[in-house]
């Protein structure tokens, strides 16, 4: 594979998901259908997801929706979608090998990102450009681009992609055989990965494995590739997993540990089949042929693997594949002693190699021919010697044959009878053993088949749930909307399972109001995820389309739609629904209208500081209290008692106040030394204690406190907490 093609493949795998074509088509169709029912930001978010997913199906669709993103950006104040649109166009040109056009659009997107202070996106575009420069064989510019991405990322609070960028830089130095710098940046990436949001640890260990192998530290290389697969299997990055198993095979072969090499090559073949990668399947079969020929001396099995390769017509159409096949075939024929066939296949191998590479090593064919002629003459001489020796032995044995012939005839009858009886017994026993063996093999095959079916079904289910997660993430209100609600805010969002029953939602009206909500739907996982999508869609319809801005009225409308959608009629009907806290913040007079279904609102008032002395040290301690505004004790959905309207309360805000919304997942988490619930009082105390910190620091403190409390216990529910500073 040429370097340019390899770089494009790596780039594509870095950016896009690895799912089957049919799965991608279903997912893409659902996104396009969903986008037709959305407006403004939600539509743009789904357009972004379409751009990303369409590259696995039809890149031209990505190009179409990238231009739609740019059109949306031209009608609003945000430039994020314009940046993303030009970025996608740059990726489209890159995968079509239009490198100059790709650079042009990446540069354009980068400049817009810089002008609008979208620094993380600017860093990402420098990262994209580094791939283009590698494809143009300009490693110096590639290194400069990625160093710039690292510089920008290190200046940001989150440092989301820092470990990924440093690992990529280590990979570039690895290609240049600059192992010292490759090791330096990969080790830095490994350290940074502990703190970054986007984890690259599987690929970091993979690069470290390559470095160790190139420097012939095979034991350390084995350790790194195994560790890499621990993380990659969790993320279902199965193509990378297959590559690691091949490297483990090569390492064990270099260490002359052929049983271990054979084990890992079988795993390589298994994952090559799972990912339907022709070259990996070919390579694994060829590896098996080499092992059985060179090390296990099992010529029959070696030939079986060679035949498997040769029957793969797709493989045989590729000259690079056929070269490996011919090389292994001539080695096989020579090893089993058929020099004529070996010579034939060697000539084919040399001819194809010359057409692909150069005219070197032609003398090997001549040496092989000389070796064949020499061994042929030696074999004739040996055969003549054997004939002479056989004749002499025959003359000496004639007399003995005559002498013992008579006795032999007498004994033959007896021994023949005994042999026949023993033969019948042995044949019967062999039939029984063979039947038992076949039964065991059939049972083993059935168990293996059932296990594979279970694994396949489990993978399909997990893939489907992951698609649901991606759709849910695309629909959840984006960060750009929340920044318009308040520049100082945080959202702690920790689903129990892949998809969440908790969801957050926000909308900024044209008349200077911000409406936001945090909801906890019935259940978690897939059922909760469906309910969250339903709630999100209804809020958009009620608020965005129907222009209803009264908090209690929004909840009344939402309840009616949920009951109607789920056909709930009270009594013994299903009790699916949600608890919710909903706020309407009027920024003109700085008032907050709150309505809630079971979930309260907490307000931390910005009281004046007072000077006190603690332990002889004078300092400032804020007299702040957390005021709770209770919700109505009924859900969004059916309720056993008579349905009554939701109520609302209006609160006067002042600058510096902090609004907190929370679902019950945080307070209900089991943990601590006695394995009990965390409860609301400690949560409120934690919010007060950290209120002087920045909102990002408050989020981090909440997450640390939650993880410390949970420790080794399982998470019991979805967790969501929102903080907004006025």
N, C-alpha and C positions, 0 to 999 in steps of 0.2 A: 504493500500500500504506500503510495507516495505521501510525503510529509504533508503536502497541502490538503489532500483528502483526509488524512488522519486528524489534522487540526480541526477541519470542519466537523468531523464526526465528534470529536471531544467537545467542541463548542456547543454542538446541538445537544449532546447529552448533559452538558452543564446547565443549559437553559430550560430544556423541556423535559416533561415526564416520559417514562418508558412504558407505554401501555399498548395493547393490541389495537389494530386498525379498527375493528368492529366496535370495541369499547370506546375508542376516541370519537368515532362517528356518532354513537348514541349520545355521548356527553356533549359533543359540539352541537348537535341538533337541539338538545334540551336548552343549551345556553342561548342559541339564536332565538328559539321560541320564547324563552324567558325575557330576552331583551326587548321584545316587542310590547311587553306589558309594563315596562318600567319607564321612568323619566329622569332627566337631569343626571345627578351624581350616580344613582343606582345603575342607570343605563350605561354610563361611562365605565363603571366598575366591571360590568358584565362584558362590555366591548373589550376591555383589557384581557379578561380571561379567554375570550374568543380568539384574540390575537395570538395568545400563547398556545392554546390547545390546537388551533388550526394548522400549525406547522407540522404536526404529526399526521395530518390528513391531506390538506391541500394548502400549501403556503400562499397561494393567490388569495385565499379567503382572509389570511392574516393581513395581507397588503390592503384589501378592501376595507377591513374594519380599522386598520391603522389610520387610513384617511378619514374615516368617520370620527375617530377619536380627535383628530386635528380639527375637524369641523366643529365638534362640541366645544373644544377649547376656544375657538374663535368667537363663540357666543357668550362666554363667561369670563370671570376674572382670574380663574386659576390657569396656570400654564403647565400643570403637571401632566395633563392628558396630551398636550401638544408634544411635550418631551417624550412621553411614552410612544406616541404615534411615530415620530421620526426615528426613535430607537428601533421599533419593530420593522420599519422600512429598511433600516441599516442591516438588521439581521437577515431580512429577506434577500438583499443583495449579496450578503456574505455567503449564505448557503448556496447561492447560484454562482459563486466564484467571481462575482463582480466587485472586486476588492476596492477599487478606487471609489466607486459609487457608495459602497458600504462605509468607507471612511468619511465621505462627504456628509452622509446623513447622521453618523455618530457625532461628528464634529458639530453639526447644526444643533442636534439635541443637547450636546454638552454645553454649548454656549448659552442656550435658552435656560438650561438648568442653573448655570452659574449666575446669570442675570437675575433670576428669581430666587436665589439663595436656596435652591434645592441641592444642597451639597452632597447628600448621600447618593442622589441620582447622578450627579456630576462624576463622583468617584466610580459609580457603576459603569458609566460610559467610557471612562478611561480604561477600565477593566476590559470592556468589549473591544476597544481599539487594540489592546495588546494582542488579542487573538488574530486580528487582521494583519498586524505587523509580522507575527510568526508565520502566517500563511504567505506573506510576501518575502520571507527569508531575511527579514530585518530584525534580528534579535536585539540589537541595541535600542531601537525605537520601542520595541515591545517591552523591554526592561524599564525604559524611562516612563512609559505609559502606566505600567502597573505600580511603579514607585510613586507616581503622582496619585494614583488611586489610594495607595496605602497612606500617604501623607494626609489626604483629605479625611479618610476614614478615622485616622488616629485623632483628628481634631474634633470629632463628633462625640457627643455623650454616649450614644448607644454602641458604636463600633460593631455594627451588625454583621458586616461581611469581612472583617479584618482578617480572621484566620483563613478564610477562603482565598483572599488576595495574596497573602504571604505564601500559602501553599502553592498557588499558581506560579509565583515568582520562583519558588524552589524548584518547580518542575521545569521552568525555562532554563535555569542554571544546570539542571540535570541533563537536559538535551545538549547543552554546550560542554558537558563532561567537566563542569566546574563543581566538583563534589563538595568542596568546602563551603561555598556559598549556598549550594542546594541544601546541605545539611543545616546550615545556619538559619535559613528562612523557614524550613519545614519544622525545626524545633521551636522557633518563635511562634509559628502557626499553632503548634500543639499546645503551647502555653496559653495563647490568646483564646483558643477554642473553649476554654473553661468558662469564659466570661461573655462570649458573643452569643447572639440570639440564633443566627443561622449556623448550624453545626457542620463542619467539614471534616470531622475527625476521621471518618472512614477513609477518605481520600488522602488525608495527611499521612496516616499509617501506611497507605499504599505507596506513596512517594518515598517514605523512609525505607520501605522494603526494597524498592528499586535501587536506591542509593547503596544500601547494604550489599545487595547482590552484585552491583557493579564494582564495588570495592572488595568483593570476595569474602565478605563476612556473612557466610551462608546461615549460620545459626541465628544471628540477629535478624537477618532477612526473613527467615521462617517465622520468627516471633512477630515481626511487624505485619506480615501478610495475614497471619491468623487473627491478630487483633483487628486488622482492617475489616475482615469479614464478619467479626462479631457485630460491628456497627453497621456495615452495609446490608447485612441480612435483615436487621431490624427495620431498615429504611426501604427494604425490598428493591435494592439497587442490584438486580440479579446479573446484569451483564458485567458489572465491575466485579461481582463475586466470582463469576466464571473465570475472569482474567486472573484473579488472585490465586484460584486453585491451579491454574496452569503454571503460575510462577512457583507455587509450592512444589509442583511436580518437577520443574526444572531444577530447583534448589536441591531436592532430595536426590535427583539423578546426579548432580554434581558431587554430592556427598557419598555416592555409591550405595545409597539406602533405597534399593529398588522396590521393596515391598511397600514402603511408605509412598514412593513416587507413584506406584500403580494405584494405591488407594486414592490419592489426590487427583490423579488423572480421571478416575471414574467419577469423582465429584465434578470435575471440569466438564466431562461429557454430559452429566445430568443437567447442569445449569445451562450448558450450550443448547440442549434440547428444549429446556423451559423457555429460553429467550428466543428460540428459533433463529439462531445465528449460524449461517452456513459455514463460515470459515472456522469458527470455534468447534463445530461438530466434526469437520474435516480434520482439524488439528488434533483433537482428542483421539479420534480413531487411528490416526497416523502414529501418535504417541504410543498407543496400545500395541501397534504392530512392532514398533522399535523395541519396546520393553520385552515383548515375548520373543523377538528374534535375537537381540543382542545379549540379554541378561538372563531370561528364563529358559532359553533354548527350546521354546515351544513353537516349532515351525508351523504346525497345523493351525494354532490359534493366531499366529502372526499373519498367515495367509488369509484367514477368515476376516481379520480386520482390514487387510488390503482389499479384499473383494468388496467389503462394505463401502470402502472409499470409492472404488472404481465403478460401482453401480450407481453412485450419486451423479447423475448426468449434469446437474447444475454445477457441481464441483469440477467435473472434468472439462467444462467449457471455460474455466478460468486457467490461464497458462501458469500462474504462480502456484495454484493448487496442484496442477498436473505435474509440475516440476518435482514437488515433494513426493508425489506418488511414484514417479519413475525412479527417483533416487532410492526410495525404500524397497521398490520391487527388485532392482538390480542387486542390492545388498542381500535381499532375501534369497534370490536364486544362487548367488555365490556361496552364501552360508550353508545352503543345503546341498551344494556340490555340483549344481548344473551351471558350469561356466559358460556354456554356449548361450543359454538364455540370459545369464547375467551380462554377457558381452553385448547381446542384442539390446537389452534395456538400458545398459550404460550408454550405448551410442545414441539412443533416443533421448536420454537425459542430457547428454552433452550437447546434442543438436538444439534442444529446446533452451538450454541454459545459454548457449551462444546467441540465440536469437533474442533472448531477454537481456543478457548482460554483456558478455565479451567472449573472445575466442581462447581464453586461457584454459590450461589443464588438458589440452587435447592429447598430450603425451601419455596421460593416464590410460586412455583407451588402448594405445599401442602396448603399454606395459601389461595391461590386462590380457591382450591377445597373446603376447609372448608367454605369460604365465599359463594361459590355457594350453598352448602347444607343448610347453615343457611338461606340465602335469599329465597331459595326454600321453606323451612318450613314456614317462615314468610308470604310468598305469599299465601300458602295454608290456613293459619289461617285467613288472610285478606279476602280471597275468601269466606270462610264459614260465616264470619261476614256479608259480603255483601249480601249473600243469605237470611239470617235471616231478615235483615233490609228490603230487597226487598219484602219478604212475608208479613210482617206487613203493609207496605205501600199499597200492593196490596189489602188487606182486607179492609182497610179504604177507598180506592178509588172505591170499587165496587158499593156502593150506589150512589155515585156522578155520576158515569158513567151512571147508569140507569136513573137518574134524568135528566141529560142534553142530553142524547142520542137523544131524539126526536127533541129537538131544534137544535142539531148539524146537523141532517139530512136535516132540512129545509135550514139552512145556507150554507150547503156544496155545493148545486147546484149553488147558486149565486156566491160564492167565487171561485168555480172551473171554472165557465165561465170567470170571471175576470182574474183569474190566467192564463188561456189558452191564452187570448188576450195579456196579458203582456209578457208571455213567447215568443209568436211569435215575438213581437216587440223587446224584448231583444236579441233573437237569431239573428234577422236580423242585429241589431246594432253590436253585437259581431262579426258577419261575416265580416262586413265592417271594424271594428277596427283591427281584426286579419289580414285581407288582407293588410291594411295600415302598420301594424307593420312588416309583412313579407317583404313588398316592401322596407321599411326603412332598415331592417336588410340586405337584399340582396344588396342594394346600398352601405351600410357600408362595407360589405364583399368585394364588387367589388373594392371600393376605397382602402381598406386595401391591397387587392391583387395587385392592380396596383402600390401602393406605394412600396410594397415589391419587385415587378418586377423592378421598377426604381432603388431602392437601390441595388438590385443584379447586374443589368447591370452597374450601376455606379461603384460598387466595382470591377467588371470584367475589366472595362476600366482602372481604377486606377491601378489594379494589372498588367495589360499589360504594362502600361506606366512605372511602377516601374521596370519591367523586362527590358524594353528598357534602363532605366537609368543604371541598373546594367551592361548590355552589353556595354554601352557607357563608363562607368567608367573602365571596364576591358580593353577596347581598347585604351583609352587615355594613352599617354606616361607616364611611371611610374617615381617615384621620383629618383630611382637609375640611370636612364638615364640622368635626369636633373642635378644630382650632378656631373656627368662626364662632362656636358657642363660647369658648374661652381659651385663650392661649395657654393658660395654666390649668391643666387637667391631667388626670391619669385614668386608665381603664385596666384593672386587673382582671384578666379573663383566663380561667383555667378549666377547660372541659374535663369531665371525669373520663369520658370515652372520646372516640375520634371526633364525633359531632356532639354538639351541646344543646341542651334544653333551655339554657339561659341565652338571652340575646339582648343586645343594646341597640338603641335607635335614636337618631337625632335629625332635626330639620330646622333650618333658619328661614324665617318668613321674610318677605319683602318689606314688611312694616316693622322691622327691628325687634322681632321676637325670636327667641330660641326655644324650641320644644324638644325635650329629650326624655328618654325612658329607659328603665332597666326591668326586664321581665324574667320570671322563672316559670317555665312551662311544665306541665305534668310529665314526670319521668325524665330520663336523660338518655343519651345515646341516640339511636335512630328515631324512636317514637318522639322523644323530646325535640329532636332536630326538625321533624316534620311540623310540629306545633310552632316552633320558633319561626319557621319560614312563613307559616300561615299568619302569625301575629304581625310579622314584619310587613307582609304584603297588605294586610288590613289597615295598619297604621299609615302606610303611604296613601292608601285610597281615602281614608277619613280626613287626614290632615293636608296632604299635598294636593290631592285632586279636589276634595270637597271643601277645602279651606275652613275647616272647623278648628278653632284655636282655644276653646274653653276646655280646661283639664277634665272636669267631671263629665262634660258632654262627650268628650273623646272616649272615655272609659265606657260610658253607656252604649255608645255606638259600637265599640269594639266587642263588648259582651254580646250584643245582639247578633253581630256577624259571626262570632264563634259558635253561638248556640245554633244559628241557622245552618252554618257550614257543616257542623257535626251532627245535625238533626237531633239535638238534645231536647227532651221533652219533660225532664224532671223525673221524680219517682225513682225507679230502678235503672234509669238510663245511665250511660257512661258519664263519669265526672271529669272528663278531660277538660283542660282549660289552662289558666295561668294566673300567677300572682304578679303584680306590677306596681312600680312607682313611676308616676308621670308628672313632669314639671313643665310649666309654661313661664318662661322668664321674659318679662317685659323690660327691655333695657332702656326704655325712655324714662319711666319713673322708678326703675330698679325694684320692681316688685316681682314676687315669685308665687304663682298659683300652683298648689300641689293637690293631686288626687291619687289615692292609692287603693289597690285591692290586696289586702293582707300585708303588703310590704310598706314599711314606714319610710319617712325621710328624716335624716339627721342634719342639723345645721349647727356649725361651729361659729359662734359669733366672734367678731374681732373686737374684744374688749381691750381697754387700755392696760398697759403694763404697770406693775407696781414694784417698788424696790424693797427687797427683803434680805435678811442675812441668814445663810445656811451654813452651819459648822464654822462660823467665824468668817465666812467669805461673802462679801456683798455681791449680789448679781440681780438679773432681771428674770422674773418668773411671771408668765402671762396668766391672768385670771380668766381662763377660758372654760366654757362649759358647752356640752353637746346637748342641744335641744332636740327632742324627738317630737315629730308631728305624725301622729298615729294614722294608719290607713283604715278604711272600712273593712270590717271583718267578713268579707265575702270575696270569692274569686271572680275572675273573668270566665264565666261559664255557668252551668246550672248550679243551683243552690237549694238545699232542702226546704228552707224557709221561703216566705214570700219574697219575690224579687222587688227590691227597692232601689231607687236611683243612687248612684254614687254621689258623695259630697266632695267639696273642695275647700281649701283654706288658702287665704292670701297672706303672704309674709313680706314685710318690708326688709329689704336687704341693704347692707352697707358694704363699702369696699373692704376687701380683706376677708369677708365671710367665706366659709367653705361649705359647700353642699355635698353630702355623702349619700349615695344610694347603694344598697347591698341586697343580694339574694341570701337565702338561708344556708347556702353551702359552706361558707366560711365558718359560721358559728356552730354548725352541726358536725364539724369534722372531729372524729375521734383521734385521741393522741395523748401526749403528756405522759408522765410516769405511771398514771393509773388507767390509761386508755379511756378517758372520759371525753365528753364533748367540750369544745372550746368555749361555747356560749357567747351571748351578745355583750355582756358587761366587759369582759376582757377585750373584745373587739373594739368597743367604744373607747376604752382606756387607751388602746394602742393608737387609735385615730387622734385622740387628744394629745398624747405624748409626742407624736411625730408631726404635729400640725405646723411647727415652725420650719420644717424642712421644705425643699422644693417639691413639687408634685411628683416628679420622677423618683426622687429619693423616698417620698412617702410610699409610693408603689413598691419600691424595692424592699423597704422595711416591712411592709405588709406581707410580701411574698416570703421573706426570710422567716418572719414569725410563724407563718402558716406551715412552712416546710419543717421548721424546728419542732413545732407541736405535733405534726403528722408523723414525722420520723419514719418508722418502718411500717406504720399502718397504711392500709389502702385508702385512697381518696373515696369518700362515700357519696359525693354529689358534685354537680357542676358548681364552680365558684366564680362569682363576679362581684366586683366592688368598683364603683365610679366615684371619683372626687373631682369637684370643680370649684376653683377659687374665683370669687366675684371680682 
